[in-house]
Amino acid sequence: MVEKRTLVFVMLATIVWAALASAFVGYYYLENSNNSAQLKSANNSLDAVASSYFDASSKYNSLQSEYGAVYGNYYYLPQNSDYTPLMPSLGTLITDFSGNYSSLLAQTDLNGTYNQLLNDYQTLSQTGNVSRSDFENLLGEYYDLFSLSAIRDLGLSISNAATLSVNVEINENGTVQWSNKTQVPAGTTLFEITQQISVVKYTYDAAYQPGHVFVDSINNLAEYTNPSGTAGYSWLWYYSNDNGKTWISGPVGCDAWLLSNGSLYLWNYTSWSFP
């Protein structure tokens, strides 16, 4: 759990550093150019980023502190104890999460994960005797959702001052569709831009992670598996750091991958088989 908190903190700090660094570079360039109109716009952007970041970090810190209290009670309780008395505080934490990130829960993947967490919490609450491992699993389930939501929220907080330009290729079994220099706000995922530029059908699975979305079809071209289950076609995604010379297979679900400015992505209708 401690490693997860450290990882989230580092990711949040990196995103904020990049956004603010870019904004300040623009600020001083415009100041030296004596362009008052653009300078005013840059100042407004900086103010917006600072204000949005303050709100995002305040929510994060509040929930992180609340989580720390619940985790501390869990950690120091003897292992053979009944953890039922800790369930109300975890329930309050889940409720406070939904209140702070209610706008994010309109996103399909986060909403599905939250509903699964809520269902798991209610089911465990009715058992009458909660073991340490059951409570630990539920606490981990909450923290996974909280970590992803905090990153998404920070991305949205800087989206008004940071717009990305990305390139996406969709290879439909030889028929290629390019969407070049597509403008999206910071914090956009590969899943979201794919929905924006094509017709996507997908399956949501809360147990599938990182990311909970499996793409079933793009532009009505669906995955296929032969009757014996030994071969077929699936939609797989890749990214390139060298302008398409080398493609790297996507390491997580498309809904868990944040886009980078100037990046290049590929959806490929890929054949597969088992020996």
Protein Blocks (a to p, Z undefined) as FASTA:
>chain_A
ZZmmmmmmmmmmmmmmmmmmmmmmmmmmmmmnopaklmmmmmmmmmmmmmmmmmmmmmmm
mmmmmmmmmmmmmmmpcfkbcfklmmmmmmmmmmmmmmmmmmmmmpmklmmmmmmmmmmm
mmmmmnopacfklmmmmmmmmmmmmmmmmmmmmmmmmmmmoccdddddddehhiacddeh
iacdehiafklmmmmmmccdddddfkbcghjbdcfbgghiacdddfkopaccdddddddf
egolaccddfbdfklcccdehiacdddddddddZZ
